[in-house]
Amino acid sequence: MDAIPFIVLLIPYFFVAGVAALFLFFNVFHLWRYGVEGTGTTLLIIMYVCLFAVTLGGTWLALSGFVWGDTFSLTNLLPSSSGSSSFGL
């Protein structure tokens, strides 16, 4: 496994976005169900959902310009050893 595709790096992004979506639905449900009924609560829910959508959309737009089909090699990122021990022995 010499080359790793960049698309593998999207796995943490989708994981974090999924957890954020779970928190969004959990928080919106509890604000709607147990919050004080009024325009303030409704505006807070709308602002919270819009901020989430802007954040998710902005990161998606920022990541969409990247070429995900390319690959990278760990040998270019990690230093190669010249036969010496990692512990300096």
PDB file with SEQRES, HELIX, SHEET and CRYST1 records, atoms N, CA, C and O in Angstrom:
SEQRES   1 A   89  MET ASP ALA ILE PRO PHE ILE VAL LEU LEU ILE PRO TYR          
SEQRES   2 A   89  PHE PHE VAL ALA GLY VAL ALA ALA LEU PHE LEU PHE PHE          
SEQRES   3 A   89  ASN VAL PHE HIS LEU TRP ARG TYR GLY VAL GLU GLY THR          
SEQRES   4 A   89  GLY THR THR LEU LEU ILE ILE MET TYR VAL CYS LEU PHE          
SEQRES   5 A   89  ALA VAL THR LEU GLY GLY THR TRP LEU ALA LEU SER GLY          
SEQRES   6 A   89  PHE VAL TRP GLY ASP THR PHE SER LEU THR ASN LEU LEU          
SEQRES   7 A   89  PRO SER SER SER GLY SER SER SER PHE GLY LEU                  
HELIX    1 AA1 PHE A    6  LEU A    9  5                                   4    
HELIX    2 AA2 LEU A   10  TYR A   34  1                                  25    
HELIX    3 AA3 THR A   39  SER A   64  1                                  26    
HELIX    4 AA4 LEU A   74  LEU A   77  1                                   4    
SHEET    1 AA1 2 ALA A   3  PRO A   5  0                                        
SHEET    2 AA1 2 THR A  71  SER A  73 -1                                        
CRYST1    1.000    1.000    1.000  90.00  90.00  90.00 P 1           1          
ATOM      1  N   MET A   1       0.852  -1.175   0.000  1.00  0.00           N  
ATOM      2  CA  MET A   1       0.000   0.000   0.000  1.00  0.00           C  
ATOM      3  C   MET A   1       0.892   1.229   0.000  1.00  0.00           C  
ATOM      4  O   MET A   1       1.139   1.844   1.037  1.00  0.00           O  
ATOM      5  N   ASP A   2       1.350   1.558  -1.148  1.00  0.00           N  
ATOM      6  CA  ASP A   2       2.292   2.660  -1.277  1.00  0.00           C  
ATOM      7  C   ASP A   2       1.600   4.006  -1.361  1.00  0.00           C  
ATOM      8  O   ASP A   2       2.085   4.981  -0.787  1.00  0.00           O  
ATOM      9  N   ALA A   3       0.483   4.085  -2.058  1.00  0.00           N  
ATOM     10  CA  ALA A   3      -0.212   5.358  -2.246  1.00  0.00           C  
ATOM     11  C   ALA A   3      -1.613   5.276  -1.634  1.00  0.00           C  
ATOM     12  O   ALA A   3      -2.326   4.285  -1.791  1.00  0.00           O  
ATOM     13  N   ILE A   4      -1.975   6.335  -0.944  1.00  0.00           N  
ATOM     14  CA  ILE A   4      -3.286   6.415  -0.289  1.00  0.00           C  
ATOM     15  C   ILE A   4      -4.076   7.516  -0.993  1.00  0.00           C  
ATOM     16  O   ILE A   4      -3.562   8.622  -1.156  1.00  0.00           O  
ATOM     17  N   PRO A   5      -5.310   7.242  -1.412  1.00  0.00           N  
ATOM     18  CA  PRO A   5      -6.098   8.294  -2.058  1.00  0.00           C  
ATOM     19  C   PRO A   5      -6.536   9.356  -1.041  1.00  0.00           C  
ATOM     20  O   PRO A   5      -6.781   9.055   0.127  1.00  0.00           O  
ATOM     21  N   PHE A   6      -6.625  10.587  -1.506  1.00  0.00           N  
ATOM     22  CA  PHE A   6      -7.026  11.688  -0.632  1.00  0.00           C  
ATOM     23  C   PHE A   6      -8.454  11.535  -0.127  1.00  0.00           C  
ATOM     24  O   PHE A   6      -8.807  12.094   0.912  1.00  0.00           O  
ATOM     25  N   ILE A   7      -9.273  10.789  -0.844  1.00  0.00           N  
ATOM     26  CA  ILE A   7     -10.678  10.638  -0.453  1.00  0.00           C  
ATOM     27  C   ILE A   7     -10.817   9.947   0.911  1.00  0.00           C  
ATOM     28  O   ILE A   7     -11.853  10.066   1.566  1.00  0.00           O  
ATOM     29  N   VAL A   8      -9.782   9.232   1.331  1.00  0.00           N  
ATOM     30  CA  VAL A   8      -9.792   8.595   2.646  1.00  0.00           C  
ATOM     31  C   VAL A   8      -9.843   9.656   3.746  1.00  0.00           C  
ATOM     32  O   VAL A   8     -10.358   9.403   4.835  1.00  0.00           O  
ATOM     33  N   LEU A   9      -9.314  10.832   3.459  1.00  0.00           N  
ATOM     34  CA  LEU A   9      -9.319  11.904   4.450  1.00  0.00           C  
ATOM     35  C   LEU A   9     -10.706  12.502   4.669  1.00  0.00           C  
ATOM     36  O   LEU A   9     -10.912  13.248   5.626  1.00  0.00           O  
ATOM     37  N   LEU A  10     -11.656  12.183   3.795  1.00  0.00           N  
ATOM     38  CA  LEU A  10     -13.026  12.668   3.985  1.00  0.00           C  
ATOM     39  C   LEU A  10     -13.792  11.871   5.044  1.00  0.00           C  
ATOM     40  O   LEU A  10     -14.833  12.324   5.521  1.00  0.00           O  
ATOM     41  N   ILE A  11     -13.296  10.708   5.411  1.00  0.00           N  
ATOM     42  CA  ILE A  11     -13.983   9.880   6.412  1.00  0.00           C  
ATOM     43  C   ILE A  11     -14.131  10.627   7.733  1.00  0.00           C  
ATOM     44  O   ILE A  11     -15.231  10.643   8.284  1.00  0.00           O  
ATOM     45  N   PRO A  12     -13.059  11.257   8.279  1.00  0.00           N  
ATOM     46  CA  PRO A  12     -13.267  12.031   9.516  1.00  0.00           C  
ATOM     47  C   PRO A  12     -14.219  13.212   9.330  1.00  0.00           C  
ATOM     48  O   PRO A  12     -14.965  13.560  10.244  1.00  0.00           O  
ATOM     49  N   TYR A  13     -14.192  13.830   8.142  1.00  0.00           N  
ATOM     50  CA  TYR A  13     -15.111  14.945   7.876  1.00  0.00           C  
ATOM     51  C   TYR A  13     -16.557  14.475   7.957  1.00  0.00           C  
ATOM     52  O   TYR A  13     -17.377  15.113   8.618  1.00  0.00           O  
ATOM     53  N   PHE A  14     -16.880  13.365   7.292  1.00  0.00           N  
ATOM     54  CA  PHE A  14     -18.250  12.857   7.328  1.00  0.00           C  
ATOM     55  C   PHE A  14     -18.638  12.392   8.723  1.00  0.00           C  
ATOM     56  O   PHE A  14     -19.797  12.531   9.116  1.00  0.00           O  
ATOM     57  N   PHE A  15     -17.694  11.843   9.478  1.00  0.00           N  
ATOM     58  CA  PHE A  15     -17.984  11.422  10.845  1.00  0.00           C  
ATOM     59  C   PHE A  15     -18.335  12.630  11.715  1.00  0.00           C  
ATOM     60  O   PHE A  15     -19.326  12.608  12.445  1.00  0.00           O  
ATOM     61  N   VAL A  16     -17.521  13.680  11.634  1.00  0.00           N  
ATOM     62  CA  VAL A  16     -17.772  14.879  12.437  1.00  0.00           C  
ATOM     63  C   VAL A  16     -19.068  15.559  12.000  1.00  0.00           C  
ATOM     64  O   VAL A  16     -19.827  16.041  12.841  1.00  0.00           O  
ATOM     65  N   ALA A  17     -19.330  15.603  10.688  1.00  0.00           N  
ATOM     66  CA  ALA A  17     -20.576  16.197  10.196  1.00  0.00           C  
ATOM     67  C   ALA A  17     -21.782  15.388  10.666  1.00  0.00           C  
ATOM     68  O   ALA A  17     -22.816  15.966  11.000  1.00  0.00           O  
ATOM     69  N   GLY A  18     -21.668  14.073  10.697  1.00  0.00           N  
ATOM     70  CA  GLY A  18     -22.761  13.234  11.179  1.00  0.00           C  
ATOM     71  C   GLY A  18     -23.035  13.430  12.657  1.00  0.00           C  
ATOM     72  O   GLY A  18     -24.191  13.505  13.071  1.00  0.00           O  
ATOM     73  N   VAL A  19     -21.976  13.514  13.458  1.00  0.00           N  
ATOM     74  CA  VAL A  19     -22.151  13.759  14.892  1.00  0.00           C  
ATOM     75  C   VAL A  19     -22.745  15.142  15.125  1.00  0.00           C  
ATOM     76  O   VAL A  19     -23.599  15.317  15.994  1.00  0.00           O  
ATOM     77  N   ALA A  20     -22.293  16.127  14.346  1.00  0.00           N  
ATOM     78  CA  ALA A  20     -22.852  17.476  14.468  1.00  0.00           C  
ATOM     79  C   ALA A  20     -24.333  17.491  14.097  1.00  0.00           C  
ATOM     80  O   ALA A  20     -25.119  18.194  14.732  1.00  0.00           O  
ATOM     81  N   ALA A  21     -24.724  16.723  13.077  1.00  0.00           N  
ATOM     82  CA  ALA A  21     -26.139  16.649  12.700  1.00  0.00           C  
ATOM     83  C   ALA A  21     -26.969  15.985  13.798  1.00  0.00           C  
ATOM     84  O   ALA A  21     -28.096  16.402  14.061  1.00  0.00           O  
ATOM     85  N   LEU A  22     -26.416  14.957  14.437  1.00  0.00           N  
ATOM     86  CA  LEU A  22     -27.127  14.334  15.558  1.00  0.00           C  
ATOM     87  C   LEU A  22     -27.335  15.331  16.699  1.00  0.00           C  
ATOM     88  O   LEU A  22     -28.420  15.405  17.276  1.00  0.00           O  
ATOM     89  N   PHE A  23     -26.294  16.091  17.017  1.00  0.00           N  
ATOM     90  CA  PHE A  23     -26.435  17.113  18.051  1.00  0.00           C  
ATOM     91  C   PHE A  23     -27.433  18.188  17.640  1.00  0.00           C  
ATOM     92  O   PHE A  23     -28.184  18.690  18.477  1.00  0.00           O  
ATOM     93  N   LEU A  24     -27.446  18.545  16.362  1.00  0.00           N  
ATOM     94  CA  LEU A  24     -28.399  19.543  15.876  1.00  0.00           C  
ATOM     95  C   LEU A  24     -29.829  19.074  16.112  1.00  0.00           C  
ATOM     96  O   LEU A  24     -30.639  19.804  16.684  1.00  0.00           O  
ATOM     97  N   PHE A  25     -30.139  17.855  15.672  1.00  0.00           N  
ATOM     98  CA  PHE A  25     -31.503  17.354  15.845  1.00  0.00           C  
ATOM     99  C   PHE A  25     -31.861  17.184  17.326  1.00  0.00           C  
ATOM    100  O   PHE A  25     -32.989  17.471  17.725  1.00  0.00           O  
ATOM    101  N   PHE A  26     -30.915  16.724  18.133  1.00  0.00           N  
ATOM    102  CA  PHE A  26     -31.154  16.562  19.567  1.00  0.00           C  
ATOM    103  C   PHE A  26     -31.445  17.909  20.216  1.00  0.00           C  
ATOM    104  O   PHE A  26     -32.388  18.040  20.997  1.00  0.00           O  
ATOM    105  N   ASN A  27     -30.630  18.910  19.887  1.00  0.00           N  
ATOM    106  CA  ASN A  27     -30.812  20.231  20.502  1.00  0.00           C  
ATOM    107  C   ASN A  27     -32.091  20.911  20.016  1.00  0.00           C  
ATOM    108  O   ASN A  27     -32.818  21.513  20.805  1.00  0.00           O  
ATOM    109  N   VAL A  28     -32.359  20.812  18.719  1.00  0.00           N  
ATOM    110  CA  VAL A  28     -33.579  21.437  18.191  1.00  0.00           C  
ATOM    111  C   VAL A  28     -34.814  20.773  18.784  1.00  0.00           C  
ATOM    112  O   VAL A  28     -35.775  21.463  19.127  1.00  0.00           O  
ATOM    113  N   PHE A  29     -34.811  19.459  18.911  1.00  0.00           N  
ATOM    114  CA  PHE A  29     -35.949  18.767  19.517  1.00  0.00           C  
ATOM    115  C   PHE A  29     -36.185  19.246  20.946  1.00  0.00           C  
ATOM    116  O   PHE A  29     -37.319  19.523  21.338  1.00  0.00           O  
ATOM    117  N   HIS A  30     -35.101  19.340  21.723  1.00  0.00           N  
ATOM    118  CA  HIS A  30     -35.277  19.741  23.107  1.00  0.00           C  
ATOM    119  C   HIS A  30     -35.647  21.222  23.243  1.00  0.00           C  
ATOM    120  O   HIS A  30     -36.393  21.593  24.149  1.00  0.00           O  
ATOM    121  N   LEU A  31     -35.136  22.056  22.358  1.00  0.00           N  
ATOM    122  CA  LEU A  31     -35.567  23.454  22.392  1.00  0.00           C  
ATOM    123  C   LEU A  31     -37.044  23.573  22.032  1.00  0.00           C  
ATOM    124  O   LEU A  31     -37.782  24.340  22.651  1.00  0.00           O  
ATOM    125  N   TRP A  32     -37.465  22.817  21.037  1.00  0.00           N  
ATOM    126  CA  TRP A  32     -38.849  22.882  20.579  1.00  0.00           C  
ATOM    127  C   TRP A  32     -39.803  22.278  21.611  1.00  0.00           C  
ATOM    128  O   TRP A  32     -40.878  22.817  21.874  1.00  0.00           O  
ATOM    129  N   ARG A  33     -39.394  21.163  22.182  1.00  0.00           N  
ATOM    130  CA  ARG A  33     -40.279  20.435  23.096  1.00  0.00           C  
ATOM    131  C   ARG A  33     -40.338  21.066  24.489  1.00  0.00           C  
ATOM    132  O   ARG A  33     -41.415  21.223  25.064  1.00  0.00           O  
ATOM    133  N   TYR A  34     -39.161  21.427  25.023  1.00  0.00           N  
ATOM    134  CA  TYR A  34     -39.110  21.860  26.424  1.00  0.00           C  
ATOM    135  C   TYR A  34     -38.765  23.341  26.586  1.00  0.00           C  
ATOM    136  O   TYR A  34     -38.699  23.835  27.712  1.00  0.00           O  
ATOM    137  N   GLY A  35     -38.547  24.050  25.492  1.00  0.00           N  
ATOM    138  CA  GLY A  35     -38.223  25.469  25.576  1.00  0.00           C  
ATOM    139  C   GLY A  35     -39.458  26.299  25.839  1.00  0.00           C  
ATOM    140  O   GLY A  35     -40.589  25.837  25.689  1.00  0.00           O  
ATOM    141  N   VAL A  36     -39.219  27.522  26.232  1.00  0.00           N  
ATOM    142  CA  VAL A  36     -40.316  28.452  26.460  1.00  0.00           C  
ATOM    143  C   VAL A  36     -40.922  28.802  25.106  1.00  0.00           C  
ATOM    144  O   VAL A  36     -40.209  29.196  24.183  1.00  0.00           O  
ATOM    145  N   GLU A  37     -42.220  28.660  24.994  1.00  0.00           N  
ATOM    146  CA  GLU A  37     -42.876  28.957  23.724  1.00  0.00           C  
ATOM    147  C   GLU A  37     -42.915  30.455  23.505  1.00  0.00           C  
ATOM    148  O   GLU A  37     -43.457  31.206  24.316  1.00  0.00           O  
ATOM    149  N   GLY A  38     -42.343  30.869  22.416  1.00  0.00           N  
ATOM    150  CA  GLY A  38     -42.328  32.295  22.101  1.00  0.00           C  
ATOM    151  C   GLY A  38     -41.503  32.536  20.850  1.00  0.00           C  
ATOM    152  O   GLY A  38     -40.913  31.626  20.269  1.00  0.00           O  
ATOM    153  N   THR A  39     -41.488  33.798  20.466  1.00  0.00           N  
ATOM    154  CA  THR A  39     -40.747  34.136  19.257  1.00  0.00           C  
ATOM    155  C   THR A  39     -39.244  34.033  19.468  1.00  0.00           C  
ATOM    156  O   THR A  39     -38.507  33.761  18.521  1.00  0.00           O  
ATOM    157  N   GLY A  40     -38.780  34.246  20.688  1.00  0.00           N  
ATOM    158  CA  GLY A  40     -37.349  34.145  20.977  1.00  0.00           C  
ATOM    159  C   GLY A  40     -36.821  32.735  20.761  1.00  0.00           C  
ATOM    160  O   GLY A  40     -35.748  32.549  20.188  1.00  0.00           O  
ATOM    161  N   THR A  41     -37.565  31.755  21.216  1.00  0.00           N  
ATOM    162  CA  THR A  41     -37.162  30.369  21.030  1.00  0.00           C  
ATOM    163  C   THR A  41     -37.197  29.981  19.559  1.00  0.00           C  
ATOM    164  O   THR A  41     -36.302  29.289  19.074  1.00  0.00           O  
ATOM    165  N   THR A  42     -38.218  30.422  18.858  1.00  0.00           N  
ATOM    166  CA  THR A  42     -38.316  30.129  17.423  1.00  0.00           C  
ATOM    167  C   THR A  42     -37.165  30.769  16.661  1.00  0.00           C  
ATOM    168  O   THR A  42     -36.573  30.132  15.789  1.00  0.00           O  
ATOM    169  N   LEU A  43     -36.839  32.014  16.975  1.00  0.00           N  
ATOM    170  CA  LEU A  43     -35.718  32.676  16.319  1.00  0.00           C  
ATOM    171  C   LEU A  43     -34.395  32.001  16.650  1.00  0.00           C  
ATOM    172  O   LEU A  43     -33.518  31.916  15.791  1.00  0.00           O  
ATOM    173  N   LEU A  44     -34.237  31.526  17.865  1.00  0.00           N  
ATOM    174  CA  LEU A  44     -33.026  30.812  18.259  1.00  0.00           C  
ATOM    175  C   LEU A  44     -32.884  29.512  17.484  1.00  0.00           C  
ATOM    176  O   LEU A  44     -31.786  29.173  17.042  1.00  0.00           O  
ATOM    177  N   ILE A  45     -33.966  28.788  17.314  1.00  0.00           N  
ATOM    178  CA  ILE A  45     -33.930  27.541  16.547  1.00  0.00           C  
ATOM    179  C   ILE A  45     -33.584  27.820  15.087  1.00  0.00           C  
ATOM    180  O   ILE A  45     -32.764  27.117  14.496  1.00  0.00           O  
ATOM    181  N   ILE A  46     -34.207  28.845  14.506  1.00  0.00           N  
ATOM    182  CA  ILE A  46     -33.927  29.193  13.113  1.00  0.00           C  
ATOM    183  C   ILE A  46     -32.474  29.618  12.947  1.00  0.00           C  
ATOM    184  O   ILE A  46     -31.815  29.213  11.989  1.00  0.00           O  
ATOM    185  N   MET A  47     -31.968  30.432  13.875  1.00  0.00           N  
ATOM    186  CA  MET A  47     -30.581  30.877  13.809  1.00  0.00           C  
ATOM    187  C   MET A  47     -29.616  29.700  13.954  1.00  0.00           C  
ATOM    188  O   MET A  47     -28.602  29.642  13.258  1.00  0.00           O  
ATOM    189  N   TYR A  48     -29.922  28.771  14.843  1.00  0.00           N  
ATOM    190  CA  TYR A  48     -29.081  27.605  15.084  1.00  0.00           C  
ATOM    191  C   TYR A  48     -29.029  26.715  13.840  1.00  0.00           C  
ATOM    192  O   TYR A  48     -27.950  26.266  13.453  1.00  0.00           O  
ATOM    193  N   VAL A  49     -30.161  26.459  13.217  1.00  0.00           N  
ATOM    194  CA  VAL A  49     -30.201  25.629  12.008  1.00  0.00           C  
ATOM    195  C   VAL A  49     -29.510  26.334  10.847  1.00  0.00           C  
ATOM    196  O   VAL A  49     -28.788  25.697  10.081  1.00  0.00           O  
ATOM    197  N   CYS A  50     -29.720  27.634  10.708  1.00  0.00           N  
ATOM    198  CA  CYS A  50     -29.062  28.380   9.624  1.00  0.00           C  
ATOM    199  C   CYS A  50     -27.550  28.423   9.814  1.00  0.00           C  
ATOM    200  O   CYS A  50     -26.806  28.284   8.843  1.00  0.00           O  
ATOM    201  N   LEU A  51     -27.092  28.610  11.020  1.00  0.00           N  
ATOM    202  CA  LEU A  51     -25.654  28.616  11.291  1.00  0.00           C  
ATOM    203  C   LEU A  51     -25.038  27.255  10.992  1.00  0.00           C  
ATOM    204  O   LEU A  51     -23.931  27.173  10.461  1.00  0.00           O  
ATOM    205  N   PHE A  52     -25.749  26.197  11.331  1.00  0.00           N  
ATOM    206  CA  PHE A  52     -25.269  24.855  11.008  1.00  0.00           C  
ATOM    207  C   PHE A  52     -25.197  24.654   9.497  1.00  0.00           C  
ATOM    208  O   PHE A  52     -24.218  24.108   8.988  1.00  0.00           O  
ATOM    209  N   ALA A  53     -26.221  25.091   8.786  1.00  0.00           N  
ATOM    210  CA  ALA A  53     -26.242  24.942   7.327  1.00  0.00           C  
ATOM    211  C   ALA A  53     -25.139  25.768   6.668  1.00  0.00           C  
ATOM    212  O   ALA A  53     -24.504  25.298   5.724  1.00  0.00           O  
ATOM    213  N   VAL A  54     -24.902  26.976   7.142  1.00  0.00           N  
ATOM    214  CA  VAL A  54     -23.840  27.815   6.585  1.00  0.00           C  
ATOM    215  C   VAL A  54     -22.470  27.197   6.853  1.00  0.00           C  
ATOM    216  O   VAL A  54     -21.605  27.200   5.977  1.00  0.00           O  
ATOM    217  N   THR A  55     -22.270  26.667   8.056  1.00  0.00           N  
ATOM    218  CA  THR A  55     -20.996  26.037   8.387  1.00  0.00           C  
ATOM    219  C   THR A  55     -20.763  24.795   7.543  1.00  0.00           C  
ATOM    220  O   THR A  55     -19.682  24.622   6.981  1.00  0.00           O  
ATOM    221  N   LEU A  56     -21.748  23.945   7.450  1.00  0.00           N  
ATOM    222  CA  LEU A  56     -21.603  22.722   6.662  1.00  0.00           C  
ATOM    223  C   LEU A  56     -21.453  23.040   5.176  1.00  0.00           C  
ATOM    224  O   LEU A  56     -20.624  22.432   4.498  1.00  0.00           O  
ATOM    225  N   GLY A  57     -22.233  23.975   4.665  1.00  0.00           N  
ATOM    226  CA  GLY A  57     -22.125  24.367   3.266  1.00  0.00           C  
ATOM    227  C   GLY A  57     -20.801  25.039   2.953  1.00  0.00           C  
ATOM    228  O   GLY A  57     -20.228  24.817   1.886  1.00  0.00           O  
ATOM    229  N   GLY A  58     -20.310  25.858   3.871  1.00  0.00           N  
ATOM    230  CA  GLY A  58     -19.030  26.524   3.663  1.00  0.00           C  
ATOM    231  C   GLY A  58     -17.863  25.554   3.639  1.00  0.00           C  
ATOM    232  O   GLY A  58     -16.960  25.680   2.811  1.00  0.00           O  
ATOM    233  N   THR A  59     -17.879  24.598   4.536  1.00  0.00           N  
ATOM    234  CA  THR A  59     -16.800  23.604   4.516  1.00  0.00           C  
ATOM    235  C   THR A  59     -16.896  22.726   3.276  1.00  0.00           C  
ATOM    236  O   THR A  59     -15.874  22.333   2.713  1.00  0.00           O  
ATOM    237  N   TRP A  60     -18.112  22.416   2.848  1.00  0.00           N  
ATOM    238  CA  TRP A  60     -18.280  21.598   1.636  1.00  0.00           C  
ATOM    239  C   TRP A  60     -17.781  22.357   0.409  1.00  0.00           C  
ATOM    240  O   TRP A  60     -17.128  21.775  -0.457  1.00  0.00           O  
ATOM    241  N   LEU A  61     -18.083  23.647   0.329  1.00  0.00           N  
ATOM    242  CA  LEU A  61     -17.597  24.453  -0.791  1.00  0.00           C  
ATOM    243  C   LEU A  61     -16.076  24.588  -0.761  1.00  0.00           C  
ATOM    244  O   LEU A  61     -15.425  24.560  -1.806  1.00  0.00           O  
ATOM    245  N   ALA A  62     -15.518  24.733   0.426  1.00  0.00           N  
ATOM    246  CA  ALA A  62     -14.068  24.847   0.540  1.00  0.00           C  
ATOM    247  C   ALA A  62     -13.381  23.545   0.138  1.00  0.00           C  
ATOM    248  O   ALA A  62     -12.304  23.570  -0.457  1.00  0.00           O  
ATOM    249  N   LEU A  63     -13.997  22.415   0.458  1.00  0.00           N  
ATOM    250  CA  LEU A  63     -13.400  21.119   0.129  1.00  0.00           C  
ATOM    251  C   LEU A  63     -13.693  20.683  -1.301  1.00  0.00           C  
ATOM    252  O   LEU A  63     -13.022  19.792  -1.821  1.00  0.00           O  
ATOM    253  N   SER A  64     -14.675  21.290  -1.938  1.00  0.00           N  
ATOM    254  CA  SER A  64     -15.044  20.837  -3.283  1.00  0.00           C  
ATOM    255  C   SER A  64     -14.014  21.234  -4.338  1.00  0.00           C  
ATOM    256  O   SER A  64     -13.978  20.630  -5.410  1.00  0.00           O  
ATOM    257  N   GLY A  65     -13.194  22.216  -4.067  1.00  0.00           N  
ATOM    258  CA  GLY A  65     -12.189  22.630  -5.028  1.00  0.00           C  
ATOM    259  C   GLY A  65     -10.954  21.761  -5.037  1.00  0.00           C  
ATOM    260  O   GLY A  65     -10.061  21.964  -5.860  1.00  0.00           O  
ATOM    261  N   PHE A  66     -10.884  20.798  -4.142  1.00  0.00           N  
ATOM    262  CA  PHE A  66      -9.713  19.932  -4.033  1.00  0.00           C  
ATOM    263  C   PHE A  66      -9.876  18.723  -4.945  1.00  0.00           C  
ATOM    264  O   PHE A  66     -10.989  18.235  -5.142  1.00  0.00           O  
ATOM    265  N   VAL A  67      -8.773  18.243  -5.498  1.00  0.00           N  
ATOM    266  CA  VAL A  67      -8.805  17.062  -6.371  1.00  0.00           C  
ATOM    267  C   VAL A  67      -8.682  15.821  -5.481  1.00  0.00           C  
ATOM    268  O   VAL A  67      -7.597  15.487  -5.006  1.00  0.00           O  
ATOM    269  N   TRP A  68      -9.810  15.148  -5.267  1.00  0.00           N  
ATOM    270  CA  TRP A  68      -9.839  14.014  -4.343  1.00  0.00           C  
ATOM    271  C   TRP A  68      -9.393  12.712  -4.997  1.00  0.00           C  
ATOM    272  O   TRP A  68      -9.203  11.717  -4.296  1.00  0.00           O  
ATOM    273  N   GLY A  69      -9.221  12.686  -6.300  1.00  0.00           N  
ATOM    274  CA  GLY A  69      -8.797  11.475  -6.985  1.00  0.00           C  
ATOM    275  C   GLY A  69      -7.298  11.223  -6.915  1.00  0.00           C  
ATOM    276  O   GLY A  69      -6.838  10.118  -7.201  1.00  0.00           O  
ATOM    277  N   ASP A  70      -6.533  12.244  -6.535  1.00  0.00           N  
ATOM    278  CA  ASP A  70      -5.086  12.082  -6.431  1.00  0.00           C  
ATOM    279  C   ASP A  70      -4.733  11.221  -5.223  1.00  0.00           C  
ATOM    280  O   ASP A  70      -5.577  10.933  -4.374  1.00  0.00           O  
ATOM    281  N   THR A  71      -3.479  10.821  -5.169  1.00  0.00           N  
ATOM    282  CA  THR A  71      -2.994  10.005  -4.059  1.00  0.00           C  
ATOM    283  C   THR A  71      -1.780  10.668  -3.428  1.00  0.00           C  
ATOM    284  O   THR A  71      -1.145  11.541  -4.020  1.00  0.00           O  
ATOM    285  N   PHE A  72      -1.477  10.233  -2.216  1.00  0.00           N  
ATOM    286  CA  PHE A  72      -0.259  10.682  -1.553  1.00  0.00           C  
ATOM    287  C   PHE A  72       0.428   9.469  -0.952  1.00  0.00           C  
ATOM    288  O   PHE A  72      -0.201   8.444  -0.691  1.00  0.00           O  
ATOM    289  N   SER A  73       1.711   9.602  -0.740  1.00  0.00           N  
ATOM    290  CA  SER A  73       2.501   8.503  -0.206  1.00  0.00           C  
ATOM    291  C   SER A  73       3.037   8.894   1.160  1.00  0.00           C  
ATOM    292  O   SER A  73       3.486  10.022   1.361  1.00  0.00           O  
ATOM    293  N   LEU A  74       2.989   7.962   2.091  1.00  0.00           N  
ATOM    294  CA  LEU A  74       3.507   8.240   3.425  1.00  0.00           C  
ATOM    295  C   LEU A  74       5.020   8.349   3.430  1.00  0.00           C  
ATOM    296  O   LEU A  74       5.589   8.956   4.337  1.00  0.00           O  
ATOM    297  N   THR A  75       5.681   7.777   2.441  1.00  0.00           N  
ATOM    298  CA  THR A  75       7.138   7.877   2.398  1.00  0.00           C  
ATOM    299  C   THR A  75       7.586   9.305   2.106  1.00  0.00           C  
ATOM    300  O   THR A  75       8.706   9.678   2.457  1.00  0.00           O  
ATOM    301  N   ASN A  76       6.741  10.104   1.477  1.00  0.00           N  
ATOM    302  CA  ASN A  76       7.071  11.509   1.246  1.00  0.00           C  
ATOM    303  C   ASN A  76       6.859  12.354   2.497  1.00  0.00           C  
ATOM    304  O   ASN A  76       7.506  13.388   2.664  1.00  0.00           O  
ATOM    305  N   LEU A  77       5.968  11.926   3.368  1.00  0.00           N  
ATOM    306  CA  LEU A  77       5.657  12.700   4.561  1.00  0.00           C  
ATOM    307  C   LEU A  77       6.520  12.334   5.755  1.00  0.00           C  
ATOM    308  O   LEU A  77       6.883  13.200   6.552  1.00  0.00           O  
ATOM    309  N   LEU A  78       6.851  11.054   5.884  1.00  0.00           N  
ATOM    310  CA  LEU A  78       7.613  10.586   7.050  1.00  0.00           C  
ATOM    311  C   LEU A  78       9.092  10.524   6.698  1.00  0.00           C  
ATOM    312  O   LEU A  78       9.450  10.169   5.574  1.00  0.00           O  
ATOM    313  N   PRO A  79       9.953  10.868   7.651  1.00  0.00           N  
ATOM    314  CA  PRO A  79      11.391  10.797   7.365  1.00  0.00           C  
ATOM    315  C   PRO A  79      11.849   9.353   7.247  1.00  0.00           C  
ATOM    316  O   PRO A  79      11.377   8.477   7.973  1.00  0.00           O  
ATOM    317  N   SER A  80      12.757   9.120   6.342  1.00  0.00           N  
ATOM    318  CA  SER A  80      13.278   7.766   6.186  1.00  0.00           C  
ATOM    319  C   SER A  80      14.476   7.572   7.111  1.00  0.00           C  
ATOM    320  O   SER A  80      15.255   8.495   7.346  1.00  0.00           O  
ATOM    321  N   SER A  81      14.604   6.369   7.622  1.00  0.00           N  
ATOM    322  CA  SER A  81      15.720   6.084   8.525  1.00  0.00           C  
ATOM    323  C   SER A  81      16.895   5.563   7.716  1.00  0.00           C  
ATOM    324  O   SER A  81      16.717   4.874   6.712  1.00  0.00           O  
ATOM    325  N   SER A  82      18.080   5.895   8.156  1.00  0.00           N  
ATOM    326  CA  SER A  82      19.292   5.461   7.458  1.00  0.00           C  
ATOM    327  C   SER A  82      19.937   4.287   8.180  1.00  0.00           C  
ATOM    328  O   SER A  82      21.163   4.202   8.251  1.00  0.00           O  
ATOM    329  N   GLY A  83      19.146   3.407   8.700  1.00  0.00           N  
ATOM    330  CA  GLY A  83      19.662   2.231   9.398  1.00  0.00           C  
ATOM    331  C   GLY A  83      19.903   2.460  10.878  1.00  0.00           C  
ATOM    332  O   GLY A  83      20.284   1.519  11.574  1.00  0.00           O  
ATOM    333  N   SER A  84      19.703   3.650  11.384  1.00  0.00           N  
ATOM    334  CA  SER A  84      19.914   3.898  12.810  1.00  0.00           C  
ATOM    335  C   SER A  84      18.625   3.630  13.565  1.00  0.00           C  
ATOM    336  O   SER A  84      17.539   3.678  12.986  1.00  0.00           O  
ATOM    337  N   SER A  85      18.738   3.358  14.808  1.00  0.00           N  
ATOM    338  CA  SER A  85      17.592   3.067  15.651  1.00  0.00           C  
ATOM    339  C   SER A  85      16.800   4.341  15.925  1.00  0.00           C  
ATOM    340  O   SER A  85      17.360   5.437  15.946  1.00  0.00           O  
ATOM    341  N   SER A  86      15.514   4.191  16.131  1.00  0.00           N  
ATOM    342  CA  SER A  86      14.669   5.344  16.454  1.00  0.00           C  
ATOM    343  C   SER A  86      14.988   5.894  17.820  1.00  0.00           C  
ATOM    344  O   SER A  86      14.719   7.062  18.105  1.00  0.00           O  
ATOM    345  N   PHE A  87      15.563   5.057  18.675  1.00  0.00           N  
ATOM    346  CA  PHE A  87      15.875   5.479  20.032  1.00  0.00           C  
ATOM    347  C   PHE A  87      17.285   6.029  20.141  1.00  0.00           C  
ATOM    348  O   PHE A  87      17.712   6.382  21.241  1.00  0.00           O  
ATOM    349  N   GLY A  88      18.011   6.113  19.064  1.00  0.00           N  
ATOM    350  CA  GLY A  88      19.358   6.659  19.085  1.00  0.00           C  
ATOM    351  C   GLY A  88      20.373   5.746  19.729  1.00  0.00           C  
ATOM    352  O   GLY A  88      21.396   6.230  20.214  1.00  0.00           O  
ATOM    353  N   LEU A  89      20.143   4.461  19.757  1.00  0.00           N  
ATOM    354  CA  LEU A  89      21.086   3.525  20.387  1.00  0.00           C  
ATOM    355  C   LEU A  89      22.173   3.122  19.428  1.00  0.00           C  
ATOM    356  O   LEU A  89      23.054   2.340  19.787  1.00  0.00           O  
TER     357      LEU A  89                                                      
END                                                                             
